[in-house]
Amino acid sequence: MRWCVLFCLILSCPGWANECAMAFRHGILISPEQIRVQSSNRTVFQINHDRQLFIRGEWVTLTPAEQELLQRYSHLLRKFVPEVVSIAVDSVELGLSAIENMLSGIGDSSQQEEWQQLIRESTYQLTSRFVRSGDHFYLAPQSLHELDSFLHGELKHQLKTLAKQTVGAVWEALQDALRQTDDNFERTESPSWQPLGELVSKINAGLDQKAGELEEKSALFCQRLTELDQIESQLQQRVPQLMQYDVIIAKP
């Protein structure tokens, strides 16, 4: 049942697909004190200290039963969002660190800065939908299928492209160094330098290991999403203002 359980690969596992074919309609920002639900980079509602509800900045008075529902909702979001974000961010950092290690000790300071800028730009592009900063986590609006596509297709492709660019740049730098007689190019023997094929294989092996970690948690993630959807429905019945901000939606 590889991946279909977690990220809804419908063709190979239709039973789980019906349960997990869900999407996050709004962005979710998790911090120790707050949970913010965002649309177009604006907070539409937020939960403070897992007990207080604010909709469009207005405090909503809740009964004890509604507060309990809100707490359950908050606790599940705090379990789910950081885990998903961390696995995605760890996967990105794993690939980028392999490339950075390969570049270590090769080239002069100007070349190193150019390569680091390329890596920084790639990092921003790859992590704009998944942000982790200390104990703050952000998950952008997206379906679980899109998460799966990112981890299996987009991420591997972009890291491979970045590896080609950096390995090509290193090779050009080394060729230039051989033509030079001065010491402008600092050439240091680096055990981390490796051909493109070896670098990509190393990155893919690491990503496959992260895939195994996700696979082990797939059933748990599906269970949490189902619980979140059920609790959200109960909250919307009690607090009708929340109906226009459906966070978890079924997506065919």
Secondary structure, DSSP 8 states (H G I E B T S, - for coil): -TTHHHH--TTT-HHHHHHH-EEESSEEEE-SSEEEEEETTEEEEEEETTTEEEETTEEE---HHHHHHHHHHHHHHHHHHHHHHHHHHHHHHHHHHHHHHHHTTBS-HHHHHHHHHHHHHHHHHHHTTEEEETTEEEE-SEEHHHHHHIIIIIHHHHHHHHHHHHHHHHHHHHHHHHH--SSSS-B---TT---HHHHHHHHHHHHHHHHHHHHHHHHHHHHHHHHHHHHHHHHHHH-GGGGGG--EEE--
